[in-house]
């Protein structure tokens, strides 16, 4: 793990984004075998630890950072060094967040990820509203993180330590209000329904790189924090689980309805993230084996699928200069190869086989239905409505007569490579899903 962080630091002085991408690709290939040796918690340093969940999320962060560089053609032509530097700092903060064994260090790096994200949205967002969107992101996240800081101070006072392996053995006794202080920062970052208002704004105004890293990795920080805290605060979080699960399932239904009513493709994909994360939170709140393992696989599968969808929406926007599904018509006759990938990723988004989304949603549904059978109706509604908006997302831009038959540039090989590298692990890992079942 120290080698991984050291190598990430070594990529910071590289001037060319091509050298940076090549270095990160080699680092990803060298780090992938760690997934077979991280089945149990390993403390490699007084401030660093590693298990299967942190390893898989680090590998996801590396892959998405590489694909960010492949997808950000326009930005890299103008401001190569600054964008590469900010992206690499964001990657470094994410790696340190996923490996911190001290809760205070985790809080510091958890908050530090806001700064590069704020800069990416503010500097390279297309619309003037990017300033208000980035301020929404900062104030929502910081406002919810202050109670988390207070809860850390209280835990330090009572337990005299913030070392995670020690606290997991100690299992400090807390009440539900204290547990809610811990969870609030993660619920906003997740985001849970009712705390999600910053997410569509940030996605719509962010450039393609910002949307990819925001959907694929930064939302997973909230999931990671909830799963980590569940082993520490099990008794008090179990009292909160009926309330959080009810809000999540209701939010999943409402956000699915919002998705059906959307005309902006990017906003639809952003709201679908809230729907998927609501199902993930419901499974995590059952505290069952199927729920926790399904949550981890949902984090990986949703990260790959939503990142690819944002990349494809940007490809549409670059050629039609609009994200409206009412104006984007007949793309099948203009860009058949791009519509093929649009269909495959839309099918993955609705959990069609053989994607990882299918396994993760089945395991989450099993855990929620085992918790109480009365959740059958909300789960049926979420599944039906999710399939509905995914079909609308694919069919509306693809079919019909195009508004203009002007010759538009076809996507480059680099764009198709980026989409393919999203699709490949998403559909190949279903063969090796026992890796996810090893995390406890």
N, C-alpha and C positions, 0 to 999 in steps of 0.2 A: 504494500500500500504506500509506503514511503517512496518507493521507486515510481509509482504512478503519479504522485503529487510532484516529485522532483522533475519528472519528464514533462509534466504540464507547465511547470515554471520555466523549463528550458525552451519551450516553444514561444514564450512571450517575445524574445528579441528578434524572431524571424520576421523579415520584412515582407516576403512574398506570401500571399495567401495560399498559393499552390504548395509551397514548402510546408506551411503550417498544416494544410489538409493531409499531405502525405505523411507527416510526422504523427498526426493524430490517428491516421488509419493504421499505421504500424503499431502504435500504442494500443489500439483497440484489438488488433489481432493477437498481440502478445498478452493482453490482459484477459482475453476470453477464457482460456483454460482455468482461470481462478474460480469460475462458476462451479467447477467440479470439486473444489477443495474448500468451499465456504459454507458447508452445510451446518456448521455450528459456529457459535460466536467466538471470535478470536480477538483478543486484545493485543495488538502489535506494539502499542506505545501507550504511555500514560494518558495521552489525549486522543488516540485513534483506536478504532475497533472496526471489525469487519465480519459480516455474516452474509447469507445468501441474498437477503433483501437489499442490503447496501451495495453488494457487488453487482446485482442486476441493474439497479438504478444508475450506478456509475457507468456501466457499459451503455445503457440507454442515453445517458448524457453525452458520452463521447460520440456515439453514432449520430445523434441529432445535431451536435455541433458541426460534425463533418458535413452533414446534409444541409445545414444552414449556409455554409460556404458555397456548396454546389448550387444552391437555389438563389443566392443573392448576387446575381450577375451585375445588375445596374449599380448597386452600392459599391461593389468591389472595383468597378471601373473608375469610380470617382475618388473614393476615400478608402483605400486599401488598408493602410496601417492602422488608422483609428478604429475602424470596424473590427478588424482582426484582434486588436488589443482588448477592446471591450468584451468581445465574445469569449476570449480566452480567460479573462478575469472572471467572467460569469461562470465558465466551466470550472475554474479553480474553486470558486466559492461553493459551487454545487457539490464537488467532490469532498471538500472539507465538511460540508453540512451532513452528507450521508455517512461520513466516517468518524464524526466527533463522538467520543465516549464521555465527554463532560457536557452536561446540559447547558452550562453558561456559554461554552464555546459553540455549541449547536445554535444557541439563540443569536450569537454574534454573526455567524455565517449565514444563518437563516434570514436575518435582516439585511446582511450585506448584499444578497442577491437582488434586492430592490434597486440598488444604485445602477448596475449595468442595464437592467431592464428599463428603468426610467430613461436612461440615456439613449437606448436603442429606439424607444417609442418617440422620444422628443426630437432626436436629431434626424431620424430617417422616416418618420411617419409622413404620409402624403397630405393629410388634411390639416387645416388650422385647429380642428378640435382635438388634435393629439395632445395639446397642453392640458386641457381639462381631463382627458382620459388618463394621462400619466399622473395627474394630481389625485384623481379618484383612486388609482392603484396605490399611491404612496400613503394617503391618509387612511384608507380602509385598512391597509396592512399594518401600518404603524399604530393606528388606534386600537386594533385588536391585539397587538403584540405587547402593549404596555401591561395589561392584566397578567399576561404570561410571565413577564419579568417580575412582577410582584409575587406571583406564585413561586417562581424560582427562589426568590429571597426567603420566602416563608419555609420552603423545603430545606434550604441551606441552614436556616435557623433550627429547624426541628431535627434534621438528620445529620447535620454537620458535614455533609458531603453532597456533591453533585455528580459523582462518578457513576455512570449508568449501570455497569455490572454490579456494583455494590448496592445501588438502590433497587435493582431488580431482585436481588436476594433479600433485601430488607423489607420490601413491599410496604412503604410508609402508608399509615392509615390517614385517610383524608375524608372530608365530607364532600357532598355533591357540588356545593358552591365552589370549593377549591378546585375540584376537577374541571368545572366549567371554565374557570380562569385559565387552566392549562389548555383546554380544548379550543377556546375561542379563536386564538391566533391561527390554529390549523383549520378550523371550520371556514374562516374567511379565505384562507389560501386555497382551500380545496377546490372550489367553494361550495358550501352547502346552500340550498335554496334559502332565501331571505338574506343571505350575505353575499350574493352573487352579482350585485348591481354593477360592480366595477369591471367584471370580466367581459361582457359584450362590448363595452366602450373601449377597453384596452385592446381587444382583438381587432375591432373594426379599424382603429386608427393606427395600429402597429404595422410596420413593414412585414414582409413574408418571414424574415428571420425572427422578428419579435414574436409573431404568432406561433411559429413552429416551436421555439424554445419555451414559450409561455404555456402552450397546450401540452407539450410532450413531457416537460421536466418540472417546470416551476409549480404547476398544479399538484405534482406528485410529492412535493415537499410537505403539503398539508396532509396527504394520505400517509406519508412516511412518519410524520409526527404523531398522528393518531394511533397508528399501529405500534409505535415505540411506547407511547404513554399507556397503551392498554395493558401492557405487562406490569407497569408500575402502579396504576390506579384502577385496578380491575374492580374492586368492590364498589367504589364510588361511581365509576363510569357505568357499571351495570345498572345502577339506579337511574342514570340519565338515558340509557339506551331506548326505552319505549318512546320518550319524547323525541329524541333525535331521529329514530327510525320512522316515526309518524310524519315528521316534517320532511324527511328525505323522500318517502314514498309519495306523499302529496305533491312535493316539489317536482318529482320525476314526471308525474302526470301533467302538471301545469306547464312545465317547461317543454314537454312534448307538444302540447297544444300550441304554445308560443312558436315552436319551430314550424308547425304546419302553417301558421299565419304569416311567417316571415317571407319577405320578397328579396332581402339582401342575402346572398349566398354565404358571405363570411359571417354575418350575424347568425344565420341558421346553424352553421357548424359550431359557433361559439356556444349557443344555447344547448346544442346537443351534448357538449362537454359537461354542462351542468346536469343534464339528464343521466348521463353515464356515471358521473361521480356520485349522484344521489343513490344509485343502485349499489355502488361500491361501498358507500358509507353505511347503507342498510346492512350489507353483508358483514362489514367490520364490526358493527354494533351487536351482532349476535355472539361474538367472542367464541365461535365454534371453529373447529379445524377447517371445515369447508369454507366458512366465511372469510377467515384470514388468508387462506391460500388463494381463494378466488379473488380477494382484494388485490393481492400482489400481481396475479396474472392480468387482472383488469388494468392495473396501472401501466404495465408494459404494453398491452395490446392497444389500449386507448391512446397512449403516447405515440405509438407508431401510426395508427390510423388517422387520428386528428391532425397530426403534423402533415401527413400526405395530402389530406383534404385541403388544408390551408394553402399548401404549395400549388395544388391544382386550381384552386379559386384564383390565386394570383396569376397563373398562366392564362386563365380566361380573361381576367381583367386587363392584362397587358395587350390582349388582342381585340377585345371588344370595348375597352375603356368604360365598362360599367359592371357592377356586381349584381344588378337587378335581374331576377329570374324572369321578369316580365319583358325585358328587352333582350336578354340573351336567349336566342332561339336558333334552332337549326344547326347546332354545332356538329352534329353527326355528319352532315354533308360537307362541312368545311374542314374539320379536324378529326377524322375517324380514329386515328391512333391515340389521340389525347382522350377521346370519349371512351375508348376501351379501358384505359386506366381509371377514368372517372367512374365507370361502371364497377370495376373490380374493387375500388376503395369504398364506393357507396355500399356494395354488397358486404364488404367486411365490416362497415360501420353498423349494419343491421344484424350482425352476428351470423352471417351465412357461413356454412362450412366451405373450406377447411381452415378457417382463421382461428387465431387465439381468442378472439372475442367470443366465439361460440362456447369454448370451454369455460372461460371466465364467467360469462353470464349464466351458464347452467349451474356451475358450482355456487355462485351467489344466490341464485333462485332456490337451490336446494337448501342452503343454510337459512334463508329468510323463511321459507315455508316450514322448515323443521322448527323454527323458533315459535311460530304460531300459524296455523292454517288460515286464519282470517286475512292474511296478507295476499291470498290468492288473487283476489279481484284487482288490487292495485298493480300487482306484477303483470297480470294479463293485460291491463290497460297500457302499462308502460311498454310492454313488448309489441302490442298492436300499433300503438301510436308511433313508436320508434321506427317500425318497418314502414309506416305510412310516410313519415317525413323523409326517410331515406329514398323511397321510391320517387317522391316528388322532387327531391334534390337531384336525382339522376335524370328523370324523364323530362322535366320542364326545360332545362337548357339544351337538351339533346335533340328533341324532336321539334317539329314545326318548320316554318319557312324562315330563313334568316332575314333580318331586317335589311342587310346590305350584303351584296355578293362581291365585295372588294377582296382583292387578293391580300391575305394576311400571312405574316411569317409563321411557318410551322414551328413547334417547339424544338429546341435544339437537343442534341444527344445528351448533353449534360443535364437538361431538365428531365428527360426520360430516365437517365441513370439515377437521379435523386428519387424519383417515384419508385423505381424498381427496388432500390435499396430499402425503401420503407416496406414494400410489399413482401419481399423475400423472407425476412425473419418473421413477419406477421403470419405467414402461411406455412413456413417450415417448422417453426417451434411447436406447432400442434403435435408433431411426431414425438417430441421430447418434453412433453409437459410434466413428466415425473420430476424434472428439475425443480419446478415450482412447488411440487408436493413435499420437497425435502426441507422447506423453510418452516420453522416452528417459532 
